[in-house]
Amino acid sequence: MNPPRRIVRVSIAAAFVVFFAASPPARSELPAILQGVGFDQRLNERIPLDLTFTDEEGHTIQLANYFHRKPVILVLAYYQCPRLCTLVLNGLVQGMLEMSFTAGQEFEVVTVSFDPRETWELAASKKESYLQRYGRPGAAGGWHFLTGSEDAIRRLTDSVGFRYRYDPDQKQFVHASGIMILTPGGTLSRYFYDVRYSGRDLRLGLVEASQNKIGSPVDQILLYCFHYDPTLGKYSANVMLLVRCGGVATLLAIGVFVWRMARGSPAANSPAAAGAATSTTSLATGGAQQ
């Protein structure tokens, strides 16, 4: 066989092997306990703000009390969860620490337990623990930990599309991990999945939910170059827009360079250069007179 052709065929075969080896296996059937668990996004739908819960001080309060002029991060997590809820809350704290925005100033955080057996005393303990982790002054008035009745919890979880179930054998709730961002009027704006939430995604989500009432001009540029992907539950770079932004930046850089070249170098226009030019002229004139 012709050696070049042989090399080509071997290369093609190797490419097929690598491709199929790297391909993920077919998705297997979910265990029975996990079926029906997850999120159904209810973007642009309004949650029932008339629902009544108990806050971390034992006071009865409506959800409407937390929805005024600021966007709200909503977290559904039961306080005695042995693992996943803790990871969600830890990830949220880390993401909030990556932002210059502070809970209670630019936004609110509302954490609601979906275990109706949990008490406000437990919520108070959980709040104290996470405020210490967060460490931002004034955050106590902006991060709320609630408990409630089974009816109120079900109405809230149904309204945001949060599906979970109780495992009597393990005596634990089986649930998905994620948080939501709502507008000041209580409309669902963004869902973020996983147990880690980047400060960039949280900030952009809050800026959008506030209808650009918080944030800076830089945030508007980022929102132009990044778009929210509801299937992934995060912001992804818009490749074409990034290319265009890069092209505009390059043209601006070239324009500035040409403008500076047209004006001449800084050294040529400096006072010292002007003095030297005057001295040279004087010497030339003096020489001509002699």
Buried (B, 14 or more C-beta within 10 A) or exposed (E): EEEEEEEEEEEEEEEEEEEEEEEEEEEEEEEEEEEEBBBEBBEEEBBBBEBBBBBBEEEEBEBBBBBEEBBBBBBBBBBBBEEBBBBBBBBBBBBBEBBEBBBBBBBBBBBBBBBBEBEBEBBBBBBEBBBEEBEBEEBBEBBBBBBBEEEBBEBBBBBBBBBBEEEEEEEBBBBBBBBBBBBBBBBBBBBBBBBBBBBBBBBBBBBBBBEEEBBEEEBEEBBEBBEBEEEEBBBEEBEEEEEEBEEEEEEEEEEEEEEEEEEEEEEEEEEEBEEEEEEEEEEEEEEEEE
